[in-house]
Protein backbone atom coordinates (compact mmCIF):
# COMPACT_ATOMS: atom_id res chain seq x y z
CA UNK A 1 0.00 0.00 0.00
CA UNK A 2 1.33 3.43 -0.94
CA UNK A 3 1.79 6.16 1.62
CA UNK A 4 -0.55 9.14 1.15
CA UNK A 5 -0.05 12.35 3.13
CA UNK A 6 -3.16 14.14 4.36
CA UNK A 7 -1.95 17.74 3.95
CA UNK A 8 -1.45 17.52 0.17
CA UNK A 9 -3.65 17.53 -2.92
CA UNK A 10 -3.32 14.93 -5.68
CA UNK A 11 -3.89 14.49 -9.41
CA UNK A 12 -5.08 11.33 -11.12
CA UNK A 13 -1.72 11.41 -12.92
CA UNK A 14 -0.03 10.74 -9.53
CA UNK A 15 1.44 14.17 -8.82
CA UNK A 16 1.14 15.81 -5.41
CA UNK A 17 0.88 19.55 -4.66
CA UNK A 18 1.77 21.31 -1.41
CA UNK A 19 1.12 25.03 -0.83
CA UNK A 20 3.62 27.02 1.25
CA UNK A 21 3.84 30.82 1.31
CA UNK A 22 2.02 31.38 -2.01
CA UNK A 23 4.13 28.72 -3.74
CA UNK A 24 2.85 25.41 -5.10
CA UNK A 25 5.43 22.62 -4.71
CA UNK A 26 4.87 19.72 -7.12
CA UNK A 27 6.24 16.19 -6.90
CA UNK A 28 5.30 12.62 -7.73
CA UNK A 29 3.47 10.34 -5.32
CA UNK A 30 4.73 7.30 -3.49
CA UNK A 31 2.57 5.18 -5.80
CA UNK A 32 4.20 6.72 -8.88
CA UNK A 33 7.79 6.30 -7.68
CA UNK A 34 7.06 2.73 -6.59
CA UNK A 35 5.57 1.85 -9.98
CA UNK A 36 8.50 3.44 -11.81
CA UNK A 37 11.16 1.67 -9.78
CA UNK A 38 14.71 3.00 -9.58
CA UNK A 39 14.69 6.56 -10.94
CA UNK A 40 17.80 7.37 -12.97
CA UNK A 41 17.01 10.74 -14.60
CA UNK A 42 14.70 13.71 -14.11
CA UNK A 43 14.12 16.33 -16.80
CA UNK A 44 13.16 19.54 -15.00
CA UNK A 45 11.09 22.28 -16.66
CA UNK A 46 12.61 25.67 -17.54
CA UNK A 47 12.20 28.39 -14.92
CA UNK A 48 9.99 31.28 -16.04
CA UNK A 49 7.72 29.23 -18.32
CA UNK A 50 3.93 29.13 -17.82
CA UNK A 51 2.27 25.73 -18.06
CA UNK A 52 -1.42 24.92 -18.32
CA UNK A 53 -3.16 22.35 -16.17
CA UNK A 54 -2.86 18.95 -17.87
CA UNK A 55 0.16 19.94 -19.96
CA UNK A 56 3.26 17.73 -20.02
CA UNK A 57 5.89 19.63 -18.05
CA UNK A 58 8.79 17.22 -17.49
CA UNK A 59 9.89 13.59 -17.61
CA UNK A 60 11.07 11.09 -15.03
CA UNK A 61 13.05 8.10 -16.28
CA UNK A 62 13.62 4.86 -14.41
CA UNK A 63 15.27 1.57 -15.21
CA UNK A 64 11.78 0.36 -16.24
CA UNK A 65 10.34 3.25 -18.26
CA UNK A 66 10.10 6.97 -18.94
CA UNK A 67 7.04 8.72 -17.57
CA UNK A 68 5.67 12.14 -18.45
CA UNK A 69 4.92 14.50 -15.58
CA UNK A 70 1.57 16.18 -16.19
CA UNK A 71 1.25 19.61 -14.61
CA UNK A 72 -1.60 19.41 -12.07
CA UNK A 73 -2.38 23.16 -11.90
CA UNK A 74 -1.72 26.14 -14.15
CA UNK A 75 1.18 28.34 -13.12
CA UNK A 76 4.64 29.73 -13.78
CA UNK A 77 7.69 27.64 -12.87
CA UNK A 78 9.50 29.83 -10.35
CA UNK A 79 12.13 27.28 -9.29
CA UNK A 80 13.19 23.67 -9.76
CA UNK A 81 14.75 21.17 -7.38
CA UNK A 82 18.32 21.25 -8.71
CA UNK A 83 19.40 18.51 -6.27
CA UNK A 84 17.62 16.05 -8.57
CA UNK A 85 20.00 16.88 -11.45
CA UNK A 86 22.80 14.86 -9.92
CA UNK A 87 20.74 12.65 -7.61
CA UNK A 88 17.41 11.62 -9.16
CA UNK A 89 17.25 8.65 -6.76
CA UNK A 90 16.27 11.14 -4.02
CA UNK A 91 12.70 10.74 -5.29
CA UNK A 92 12.82 7.02 -4.49
CA UNK A 93 14.33 7.72 -1.08
CA UNK A 94 11.64 10.25 -0.09
CA UNK A 95 9.20 11.41 -2.75
CA UNK A 96 7.47 13.78 -0.29
CA UNK A 97 10.63 15.71 0.65
CA UNK A 98 11.91 15.94 -2.93
CA UNK A 99 9.61 18.05 -5.07
CA UNK A 100 10.30 18.49 -8.80
CA UNK A 101 9.41 22.16 -9.27
CA UNK A 102 7.57 25.13 -7.77
CA UNK A 103 4.78 27.15 -9.38
CA UNK A 104 4.33 30.81 -8.41
CA UNK A 105 1.95 32.30 -9.25
CA UNK A 106 -0.48 29.39 -9.65
CA UNK A 107 -4.20 28.90 -10.14
CA UNK A 108 -5.74 28.45 -6.66
CA UNK A 109 -9.11 27.24 -7.96
CA UNK A 110 -7.41 24.38 -9.82
CA UNK A 111 -5.52 23.43 -6.64
CA UNK A 112 -8.83 23.38 -4.77
CA UNK A 113 -10.21 21.02 -7.42
CA UNK A 114 -7.48 18.39 -6.97
CA UNK A 115 -8.13 15.17 -5.06
CA UNK A 116 -7.94 15.14 -1.25
CA UNK A 117 -5.91 12.38 0.40
CA UNK A 118 -9.08 10.31 0.93
CA UNK A 119 -10.20 10.82 -2.67
CA UNK A 120 -6.73 9.86 -3.94
CA UNK A 121 -6.71 6.72 -1.76
CA UNK A 122 -10.12 5.74 -3.19
CA UNK A 123 -8.82 6.42 -6.71
CA UNK A 124 -5.78 4.18 -6.13
CA UNK A 125 -7.96 1.36 -4.81
CA UNK A 126 -10.05 1.55 -7.99
CA UNK A 127 -7.04 0.95 -10.26
Residue pairs with C-beta under 8 A, 6 or more apart in sequence:
2 29
2 30
2 31
2 34
2 124
3 30
3 96
4 10
4 29
4 30
4 117
4 120
4 121
4 124
5 16
5 96
5 117
6 117
7 18
7 117
8 16
8 17
8 18
8 96
8 117
9 16
9 17
9 18
9 72
9 111
9 114
9 115
9 116
10 16
10 17
10 29
10 72
10 114
10 115
10 116
10 117
10 119
10 120
10 123
11 17
11 70
11 72
11 114
11 115
12 115
12 123
13 69
13 70
13 72
14 28
14 29
14 31
14 32
14 35
15 26
15 27
15 28
15 29
15 32
15 69
15 70
15 71
15 72
16 26
16 27
16 28
16 29
16 95
16 96
17 24
17 25
17 26
17 72
17 73
17 111
17 114
18 24
18 25
18 27
18 99
19 25
19 111
22 104
22 105
23 78
23 102
23 103
23 104
23 106
24 73
24 75
24 102
24 103
24 104
24 106
24 111
25 99
25 101
25 102
26 69
26 71
26 72
26 99
26 100
26 101
26 102
26 103
27 91
27 95
27 96
27 98
27 99
27 100
28 36
28 60
28 69
28 91
28 95
28 100
29 95
29 120
30 95
30 96
31 124
32 67
32 95
33 39
33 91
33 92
33 95
36 60
36 62
36 64
36 65
36 67
37 62
37 63
37 64
38 62
38 63
38 64
38 89
38 92
39 60
39 61
39 62
39 88
39 89
39 91
39 92
40 61
40 62
40 63
40 88
40 89
41 59
41 60
41 61
41 88
42 58
42 59
42 60
42 61
42 84
42 85
42 88
42 91
42 100
43 58
43 59
43 60
43 61
44 58
44 80
44 81
44 82
44 84
44 85
44 100
44 101
45 51
45 57
45 58
45 77
45 80
45 101
46 77
47 77
47 78
47 79
47 80
48 76
48 77
49 76
49 77
50 74
50 75
50 76
50 77
51 57
51 71
51 74
51 75
51 76
51 77
51 103
52 71
52 74
53 71
53 72
53 73
53 74
53 107
53 110
54 70
54 71
55 70
55 71
56 68
56 69
56 70
56 71
57 69
57 70
57 71
57 77
57 101
58 68
58 69
58 100
58 101
59 66
59 67
59 68
59 69
60 66
60 67
60 69
60 88
60 91
60 100
61 67
61 88
69 100
71 103
72 110
72 114
73 103
73 106
73 107
73 110
73 111
73 114
74 106
74 107
74 110
75 103
75 104
75 105
75 106
75 107
76 103
76 104
76 105
76 106
77 101
77 102
77 103
78 102
78 103
78 104
79 101
79 102
80 100
80 101
80 102
81 98
81 99
81 100
81 101
83 90
83 98
84 90
84 91
84 98
84 100
90 97
90 98
91 98
115 123
